[in-house]
Amino acid sequence: MPALAKIFDDRKYMWDGEVYETKEEAQTVVEKYQQDGFETKIVEEEGKFLVYNRREVETQ
């Protein structure tokens, strides 16, 4: 099972819980996350692709 969280550039990203067969599938999901204001990373593990994302919490 992939790690639920990973650190990239001193920032914590959370796995979205899905395993994608191709990088293209993962990229389609990443584009949707980015439209919603998330920072994203695609990670390849054992020939599959994982999407990790994060978003700054806005305090009001």
Distance bins in CASP14 RR format, pairs under 12 A and 6 or more apart:
PFRMAT RR
TARGET T0000
AUTHOR 0000-0000-0000
RMODE 2
METHOD distances of the structure
MODEL  1
1 15 0 0 0 0 1 0 0 0 0 0 0
1 17 0 0 0 0 1 0 0 0 0 0 0
1 19 0 0 0 0 1 0 0 0 0 0 0
1 45 0 0 0 0 0 1 0 0 0 0 0
1 46 0 0 0 0 0 1 0 0 0 0 0
1 48 0 0 0 0 0 1 0 0 0 0 0
1 50 0 0 0 0 0 1 0 0 0 0 0
2 13 0 0 0 0 0 1 0 0 0 0 0
2 14 0 0 0 0 0 1 0 0 0 0 0
2 15 1 0 1 0 0 0 0 0 0 0 0
2 16 0 0 0 0 0 1 0 0 0 0 0
2 17 1 0 0 1 0 0 0 0 0 0 0
2 18 0 0 0 0 1 0 0 0 0 0 0
2 19 1 0 0 1 0 0 0 0 0 0 0
2 20 0 0 0 0 0 1 0 0 0 0 0
2 43 1 0 0 1 0 0 0 0 0 0 0
2 44 0 0 0 0 0 1 0 0 0 0 0
2 45 1 0 0 1 0 0 0 0 0 0 0
2 46 0 0 0 0 1 0 0 0 0 0 0
2 47 0 0 0 0 0 1 0 0 0 0 0
2 48 0 0 0 0 1 0 0 0 0 0 0
2 49 0 0 0 0 0 1 0 0 0 0 0
2 50 1 0 1 0 0 0 0 0 0 0 0
2 51 0 0 0 0 0 1 0 0 0 0 0
2 52 0 0 0 0 1 0 0 0 0 0 0
3 12 0 0 0 0 0 1 0 0 0 0 0
3 13 0 0 0 0 1 0 0 0 0 0 0
3 14 0 0 0 0 1 0 0 0 0 0 0
3 15 1 0 0 1 0 0 0 0 0 0 0
3 17 0 0 0 0 0 1 0 0 0 0 0
3 43 0 0 0 0 1 0 0 0 0 0 0
3 45 0 0 0 0 1 0 0 0 0 0 0
3 50 0 0 0 0 1 0 0 0 0 0 0
3 52 0 0 0 0 1 0 0 0 0 0 0
4 12 0 0 0 0 0 1 0 0 0 0 0
4 13 0 0 0 0 0 1 0 0 0 0 0
4 14 1 0 0 1 0 0 0 0 0 0 0
4 15 1 0 1 0 0 0 0 0 0 0 0
4 16 0 0 0 0 0 1 0 0 0 0 0
4 17 0 0 0 0 1 0 0 0 0 0 0
4 50 0 0 0 0 0 1 0 0 0 0 0
4 52 0 0 0 0 1 0 0 0 0 0 0
5 11 0 0 0 0 0 1 0 0 0 0 0
5 12 1 0 1 0 0 0 0 0 0 0 0
5 13 1 0 0 1 0 0 0 0 0 0 0
5 14 1 0 1 0 0 0 0 0 0 0 0
5 15 1 0 0 1 0 0 0 0 0 0 0
5 16 0 0 0 0 0 1 0 0 0 0 0
5 17 0 0 0 0 0 1 0 0 0 0 0
5 41 0 0 0 0 0 1 0 0 0 0 0
5 43 0 0 0 0 0 1 0 0 0 0 0
5 50 0 0 0 0 0 1 0 0 0 0 0
5 52 1 0 0 1 0 0 0 0 0 0 0
5 53 0 0 0 0 0 1 0 0 0 0 0
5 54 0 0 0 0 1 0 0 0 0 0 0
6 12 1 0 0 1 0 0 0 0 0 0 0
6 13 1 0 1 0 0 0 0 0 0 0 0
6 14 0 0 0 0 1 0 0 0 0 0 0
6 15 1 0 0 1 0 0 0 0 0 0 0
6 16 0 0 0 0 0 1 0 0 0 0 0
6 40 0 0 0 0 0 1 0 0 0 0 0
6 41 1 0 0 1 0 0 0 0 0 0 0
6 42 0 0 0 0 0 1 0 0 0 0 0
6 43 1 0 0 1 0 0 0 0 0 0 0
6 45 0 0 0 0 0 1 0 0 0 0 0
6 50 0 0 0 0 1 0 0 0 0 0 0
6 51 0 0 0 0 0 1 0 0 0 0 0
6 52 1 0 1 0 0 0 0 0 0 0 0
6 53 0 0 0 0 0 1 0 0 0 0 0
6 54 0 0 0 0 1 0 0 0 0 0 0
7 13 1 0 0 1 0 0 0 0 0 0 0
7 14 0 0 0 0 0 1 0 0 0 0 0
7 41 0 0 0 0 0 1 0 0 0 0 0
7 43 0 0 0 0 0 1 0 0 0 0 0
7 52 0 0 0 0 1 0 0 0 0 0 0
7 54 0 0 0 0 0 1 0 0 0 0 0
8 14 0 0 0 0 0 1 0 0 0 0 0
8 39 0 0 0 0 1 0 0 0 0 0 0
8 40 0 0 0 0 0 1 0 0 0 0 0
8 41 1 0 1 0 0 0 0 0 0 0 0
8 42 0 0 0 0 0 1 0 0 0 0 0
8 43 0 0 0 0 1 0 0 0 0 0 0
8 52 1 0 0 1 0 0 0 0 0 0 0
8 53 0 0 0 0 0 1 0 0 0 0 0
8 54 0 0 0 0 1 0 0 0 0 0 0
9 39 0 0 0 0 1 0 0 0 0 0 0
9 41 0 0 0 0 1 0 0 0 0 0 0
9 52 0 0 0 0 0 1 0 0 0 0 0
9 54 0 0 0 0 0 1 0 0 0 0 0
10 54 0 0 0 0 0 1 0 0 0 0 0
11 38 0 0 0 0 0 1 0 0 0 0 0
11 39 1 0 0 1 0 0 0 0 0 0 0
11 40 0 0 0 0 0 1 0 0 0 0 0
11 41 0 0 0 0 1 0 0 0 0 0 0
11 52 0 0 0 0 0 1 0 0 0 0 0
11 53 0 0 0 0 0 1 0 0 0 0 0
11 54 1 0 0 1 0 0 0 0 0 0 0
11 55 0 0 0 0 0 1 0 0 0 0 0
11 56 0 0 0 0 1 0 0 0 0 0 0
12 39 0 0 0 0 0 1 0 0 0 0 0
12 41 0 0 0 0 0 1 0 0 0 0 0
12 52 0 0 0 0 1 0 0 0 0 0 0
12 53 0 0 0 0 0 1 0 0 0 0 0
12 54 1 0 0 1 0 0 0 0 0 0 0
12 55 0 0 0 0 0 1 0 0 0 0 0
12 56 0 0 0 0 0 1 0 0 0 0 0
12 57 0 0 0 0 0 1 0 0 0 0 0
13 30 0 0 0 0 0 1 0 0 0 0 0
13 33 0 0 0 0 0 1 0 0 0 0 0
13 38 0 0 0 0 1 0 0 0 0 0 0
13 39 1 0 0 1 0 0 0 0 0 0 0
13 40 1 0 0 1 0 0 0 0 0 0 0
13 41 1 0 1 0 0 0 0 0 0 0 0
13 42 0 0 0 0 0 1 0 0 0 0 0
13 43 0 0 0 0 1 0 0 0 0 0 0
13 50 0 0 0 0 0 1 0 0 0 0 0
13 51 0 0 0 0 1 0 0 0 0 0 0
13 52 1 1 0 0 0 0 0 0 0 0 0
13 53 1 0 1 0 0 0 0 0 0 0 0
13 54 1 0 1 0 0 0 0 0 0 0 0
13 55 0 0 0 0 1 0 0 0 0 0 0
14 33 0 0 0 0 0 1 0 0 0 0 0
14 38 0 0 0 0 1 0 0 0 0 0 0
14 39 0 0 0 0 0 1 0 0 0 0 0
14 40 0 0 0 0 0 1 0 0 0 0 0
14 41 0 0 0 0 0 1 0 0 0 0 0
14 50 0 0 0 0 0 1 0 0 0 0 0
14 51 0 0 0 0 1 0 0 0 0 0 0
14 52 1 0 0 1 0 0 0 0 0 0 0
14 53 1 0 0 1 0 0 0 0 0 0 0
14 54 1 0 0 1 0 0 0 0 0 0 0
14 55 0 0 0 0 1 0 0 0 0 0 0
15 26 0 0 0 0 0 1 0 0 0 0 0
15 29 0 0 0 0 0 1 0 0 0 0 0
15 40 0 0 0 0 0 1 0 0 0 0 0
15 41 0 0 0 0 1 0 0 0 0 0 0
15 42 0 0 0 0 0 1 0 0 0 0 0
15 43 0 0 0 0 1 0 0 0 0 0 0
15 45 0 0 0 0 0 1 0 0 0 0 0
15 49 0 0 0 0 0 1 0 0 0 0 0
15 50 1 0 1 0 0 0 0 0 0 0 0
15 51 1 0 0 1 0 0 0 0 0 0 0
15 52 1 0 1 0 0 0 0 0 0 0 0
15 53 0 0 0 0 1 0 0 0 0 0 0
15 54 0 0 0 0 0 1 0 0 0 0 0
16 26 0 0 0 0 1 0 0 0 0 0 0
16 29 1 0 0 1 0 0 0 0 0 0 0
16 30 0 0 0 0 1 0 0 0 0 0 0
16 32 0 0 0 0 0 1 0 0 0 0 0
16 33 1 0 0 1 0 0 0 0 0 0 0
16 36 0 0 0 0 0 1 0 0 0 0 0
16 38 0 0 0 0 1 0 0 0 0 0 0
16 40 0 0 0 0 1 0 0 0 0 0 0
16 41 0 0 0 0 0 1 0 0 0 0 0
16 42 0 0 0 0 0 1 0 0 0 0 0
16 43 0 0 0 0 0 1 0 0 0 0 0
16 49 0 0 0 0 0 1 0 0 0 0 0
16 50 1 0 0 1 0 0 0 0 0 0 0
16 51 1 0 1 0 0 0 0 0 0 0 0
16 52 1 0 0 1 0 0 0 0 0 0 0
16 53 1 0 0 1 0 0 0 0 0 0 0
16 54 0 0 0 0 0 1 0 0 0 0 0
17 26 0 0 0 0 0 1 0 0 0 0 0
17 29 0 0 0 0 0 1 0 0 0 0 0
17 43 0 0 0 0 0 1 0 0 0 0 0
17 48 0 0 0 0 0 1 0 0 0 0 0
17 49 0 0 0 0 0 1 0 0 0 0 0
17 50 1 0 0 1 0 0 0 0 0 0 0
17 51 0 0 0 0 1 0 0 0 0 0 0
17 52 0 0 0 0 1 0 0 0 0 0 0
17 53 0 0 0 0 0 1 0 0 0 0 0
18 25 0 0 0 0 1 0 0 0 0 0 0
18 26 0 0 0 0 1 0 0 0 0 0 0
18 28 0 0 0 0 0 1 0 0 0 0 0
18 29 1 0 0 1 0 0 0 0 0 0 0
18 30 0 0 0 0 0 1 0 0 0 0 0
18 33 0 0 0 0 0 1 0 0 0 0 0
18 42 0 0 0 0 0 1 0 0 0 0 0
18 48 0 0 0 0 1 0 0 0 0 0 0
18 49 0 0 0 0 1 0 0 0 0 0 0
18 50 1 0 0 1 0 0 0 0 0 0 0
18 51 1 0 0 1 0 0 0 0 0 0 0
18 52 0 0 0 0 0 1 0 0 0 0 0
18 53 0 0 0 0 0 1 0 0 0 0 0
19 25 0 0 0 0 1 0 0 0 0 0 0
19 26 0 0 0 0 1 0 0 0 0 0 0
19 29 0 0 0 0 0 1 0 0 0 0 0
19 42 0 0 0 0 0 1 0 0 0 0 0
19 43 0 0 0 0 0 1 0 0 0 0 0
19 44 0 0 0 0 0 1 0 0 0 0 0
19 45 0 0 0 0 1 0 0 0 0 0 0
19 46 0 0 0 0 1 0 0 0 0 0 0
19 47 0 0 0 0 1 0 0 0 0 0 0
19 48 1 0 1 0 0 0 0 0 0 0 0
19 49 1 0 0 1 0 0 0 0 0 0 0
19 50 1 0 0 1 0 0 0 0 0 0 0
19 51 0 0 0 0 1 0 0 0 0 0 0
20 26 1 0 1 0 0 0 0 0 0 0 0
20 27 0 0 0 0 1 0 0 0 0 0 0
20 28 0 0 0 0 1 0 0 0 0 0 0
20 29 1 0 0 1 0 0 0 0 0 0 0
20 30 0 0 0 0 1 0 0 0 0 0 0
20 42 0 0 0 0 1 0 0 0 0 0 0
20 43 0 0 0 0 0 1 0 0 0 0 0
20 44 0 0 0 0 1 0 0 0 0 0 0
20 45 0 0 0 0 0 1 0 0 0 0 0
20 47 0 0 0 0 0 1 0 0 0 0 0
20 48 1 0 0 1 0 0 0 0 0 0 0
20 49 1 0 1 0 0 0 0 0 0 0 0
20 50 1 0 0 1 0 0 0 0 0 0 0
20 51 1 0 0 1 0 0 0 0 0 0 0
21 28 0 0 0 0 0 1 0 0 0 0 0
21 44 0 0 0 0 0 1 0 0 0 0 0
21 46 0 0 0 0 0 1 0 0 0 0 0
21 47 0 0 0 0 1 0 0 0 0 0 0
21 48 1 0 0 1 0 0 0 0 0 0 0
21 49 1 0 0 1 0 0 0 0 0 0 0
21 50 0 0 0 0 0 1 0 0 0 0 0
22 28 0 0 0 0 1 0 0 0 0 0 0
22 29 0 0 0 0 0 1 0 0 0 0 0
22 42 0 0 0 0 0 1 0 0 0 0 0
22 44 0 0 0 0 0 1 0 0 0 0 0
22 47 0 0 0 0 1 0 0 0 0 0 0
22 48 0 0 0 0 1 0 0 0 0 0 0
22 49 1 0 0 1 0 0 0 0 0 0 0
23 29 0 0 0 0 0 1 0 0 0 0 0
23 30 0 0 0 0 1 0 0 0 0 0 0
23 42 1 0 0 1 0 0 0 0 0 0 0
23 43 0 0 0 0 0 1 0 0 0 0 0
23 44 1 0 0 1 0 0 0 0 0 0 0
23 47 0 0 0 0 1 0 0 0 0 0 0
23 48 0 0 0 0 1 0 0 0 0 0 0
23 49 1 0 1 0 0 0 0 0 0 0 0
23 50 0 0 0 0 0 1 0 0 0 0 0
23 51 0 0 0 0 0 1 0 0 0 0 0
24 30 0 0 0 0 0 1 0 0 0 0 0
24 31 0 0 0 0 0 1 0 0 0 0 0
24 42 0 0 0 0 0 1 0 0 0 0 0
24 49 0 0 0 0 1 0 0 0 0 0 0
25 31 0 0 0 0 0 1 0 0 0 0 0
25 32 0 0 0 0 0 1 0 0 0 0 0
25 42 0 0 0 0 0 1 0 0 0 0 0
25 48 0 0 0 0 1 0 0 0 0 0 0
25 49 1 0 0 1 0 0 0 0 0 0 0
25 50 0 0 0 0 0 1 0 0 0 0 0
25 51 0 0 0 0 1 0 0 0 0 0 0
26 32 0 0 0 0 0 1 0 0 0 0 0
26 33 0 0 0 0 0 1 0 0 0 0 0
26 40 0 0 0 0 1 0 0 0 0 0 0
26 41 0 0 0 0 0 1 0 0 0 0 0
26 42 1 0 1 0 0 0 0 0 0 0 0
26 43 0 0 0 0 1 0 0 0 0 0 0
26 44 0 0 0 0 1 0 0 0 0 0 0
26 45 0 0 0 0 0 1 0 0 0 0 0
26 47 0 0 0 0 0 1 0 0 0 0 0
26 48 0 0 0 0 1 0 0 0 0 0 0
26 49 1 1 0 0 0 0 0 0 0 0 0
26 50 1 0 0 1 0 0 0 0 0 0 0
26 51 1 0 1 0 0 0 0 0 0 0 0
26 52 0 0 0 0 0 1 0 0 0 0 0
26 53 0 0 0 0 0 1 0 0 0 0 0
27 33 0 0 0 0 0 1 0 0 0 0 0
27 34 0 0 0 0 0 1 0 0 0 0 0
27 40 0 0 0 0 1 0 0 0 0 0 0
27 41 0 0 0 0 0 1 0 0 0 0 0
27 42 1 0 0 1 0 0 0 0 0 0 0
27 49 0 0 0 0 1 0 0 0 0 0 0
27 51 0 0 0 0 1 0 0 0 0 0 0
28 34 0 0 0 0 0 1 0 0 0 0 0
28 35 0 0 0 0 0 1 0 0 0 0 0
28 40 0 0 0 0 0 1 0 0 0 0 0
28 42 0 0 0 0 0 1 0 0 0 0 0
28 49 0 0 0 0 0 1 0 0 0 0 0
28 51 0 0 0 0 1 0 0 0 0 0 0
29 35 0 0 0 0 0 1 0 0 0 0 0
29 36 0 0 0 0 0 1 0 0 0 0 0
29 38 0 0 0 0 0 1 0 0 0 0 0
29 40 0 0 0 0 1 0 0 0 0 0 0
29 41 0 0 0 0 0 1 0 0 0 0 0
29 42 0 0 0 0 1 0 0 0 0 0 0
29 49 0 0 0 0 1 0 0 0 0 0 0
29 50 0 0 0 0 0 1 0 0 0 0 0
29 51 1 0 1 0 0 0 0 0 0 0 0
29 52 0 0 0 0 0 1 0 0 0 0 0
29 53 0 0 0 0 1 0 0 0 0 0 0
30 36 0 0 0 0 0 1 0 0 0 0 0
30 37 0 0 0 0 0 1 0 0 0 0 0
30 38 0 0 0 0 1 0 0 0 0 0 0
30 39 0 0 0 0 0 1 0 0 0 0 0
30 40 1 0 1 0 0 0 0 0 0 0 0
30 41 0 0 0 0 1 0 0 0 0 0 0
30 42 1 0 0 1 0 0 0 0 0 0 0
30 43 0 0 0 0 0 1 0 0 0 0 0
30 49 0 0 0 0 1 0 0 0 0 0 0
30 50 0 0 0 0 0 1 0 0 0 0 0
30 51 1 0 1 0 0 0 0 0 0 0 0
30 52 0 0 0 0 1 0 0 0 0 0 0
30 53 1 0 0 1 0 0 0 0 0 0 0
31 37 0 0 0 0 0 1 0 0 0 0 0
31 38 0 0 0 0 0 1 0 0 0 0 0
31 40 0 0 0 0 1 0 0 0 0 0 0
31 42 0 0 0 0 0 1 0 0 0 0 0
31 51 0 0 0 0 0 1 0 0 0 0 0
31 53 0 0 0 0 0 1 0 0 0 0 0
32 38 0 0 0 0 1 0 0 0 0 0 0
32 40 0 0 0 0 1 0 0 0 0 0 0
32 51 0 0 0 0 1 0 0 0 0 0 0
32 53 0 0 0 0 0 1 0 0 0 0 0
33 39 0 0 0 0 1 0 0 0 0 0 0
33 40 1 0 1 0 0 0 0 0 0 0 0
33 41 0 0 0 0 0 1 0 0 0 0 0
33 42 0 0 0 0 0 1 0 0 0 0 0
33 51 1 0 0 1 0 0 0 0 0 0 0
33 52 0 0 0 0 1 0 0 0 0 0 0
33 53 1 0 1 0 0 0 0 0 0 0 0
33 54 0 0 0 0 1 0 0 0 0 0 0
33 55 0 0 0 0 1 0 0 0 0 0 0
34 40 1 0 1 0 0 0 0 0 0 0 0
34 41 0 0 0 0 0 1 0 0 0 0 0
34 42 0 0 0 0 0 1 0 0 0 0 0
34 51 0 0 0 0 0 1 0 0 0 0 0
34 53 0 0 0 0 1 0 0 0 0 0 0
34 54 0 0 0 0 0 1 0 0 0 0 0
34 55 0 0 0 0 0 1 0 0 0 0 0
35 53 0 0 0 0 0 1 0 0 0 0 0
35 55 0 0 0 0 0 1 0 0 0 0 0
36 53 0 0 0 0 1 0 0 0 0 0 0
36 54 0 0 0 0 0 1 0 0 0 0 0
36 55 1 0 0 1 0 0 0 0 0 0 0
37 53 0 0 0 0 1 0 0 0 0 0 0
37 54 0 0 0 0 1 0 0 0 0 0 0
37 55 1 0 1 0 0 0 0 0 0 0 0
37 56 0 0 0 0 1 0 0 0 0 0 0
37 58 0 0 0 0 0 1 0 0 0 0 0
38 51 0 0 0 0 1 0 0 0 0 0 0
38 52 0 0 0 0 1 0 0 0 0 0 0
38 53 1 0 1 0 0 0 0 0 0 0 0
38 54 1 0 0 1 0 0 0 0 0 0 0
38 55 1 0 1 0 0 0 0 0 0 0 0
38 56 0 0 0 0 1 0 0 0 0 0 0
39 51 0 0 0 0 0 1 0 0 0 0 0
39 52 0 0 0 0 1 0 0 0 0 0 0
39 53 1 0 0 1 0 0 0 0 0 0 0
39 54 1 0 1 0 0 0 0 0 0 0 0
39 55 1 0 0 1 0 0 0 0 0 0 0
39 56 0 0 0 0 1 0 0 0 0 0 0
40 49 0 0 0 0 0 1 0 0 0 0 0
40 50 0 0 0 0 0 1 0 0 0 0 0
40 51 1 0 0 1 0 0 0 0 0 0 0
40 52 1 0 0 1 0 0 0 0 0 0 0
40 53 1 0 1 0 0 0 0 0 0 0 0
40 54 0 0 0 0 1 0 0 0 0 0 0
40 55 0 0 0 0 1 0 0 0 0 0 0
41 49 0 0 0 0 0 1 0 0 0 0 0
41 50 0 0 0 0 1 0 0 0 0 0 0
41 51 1 0 0 1 0 0 0 0 0 0 0
41 52 1 0 1 0 0 0 0 0 0 0 0
41 53 1 0 0 1 0 0 0 0 0 0 0
41 54 0 0 0 0 1 0 0 0 0 0 0
42 48 0 0 0 0 0 1 0 0 0 0 0
42 49 1 0 1 0 0 0 0 0 0 0 0
42 50 1 0 0 1 0 0 0 0 0 0 0
42 51 1 0 1 0 0 0 0 0 0 0 0
42 52 1 0 0 1 0 0 0 0 0 0 0
42 53 0 0 0 0 0 1 0 0 0 0 0
43 49 1 0 0 1 0 0 0 0 0 0 0
43 50 1 0 1 0 0 0 0 0 0 0 0
43 51 1 0 0 1 0 0 0 0 0 0 0
43 52 1 0 0 1 0 0 0 0 0 0 0
43 53 0 0 0 0 0 1 0 0 0 0 0
44 50 1 0 0 1 0 0 0 0 0 0 0
44 51 0 0 0 0 0 1 0 0 0 0 0
44 52 0 0 0 0 0 1 0 0 0 0 0
45 51 0 0 0 0 0 1 0 0 0 0 0
45 52 0 0 0 0 0 1 0 0 0 0 0
END
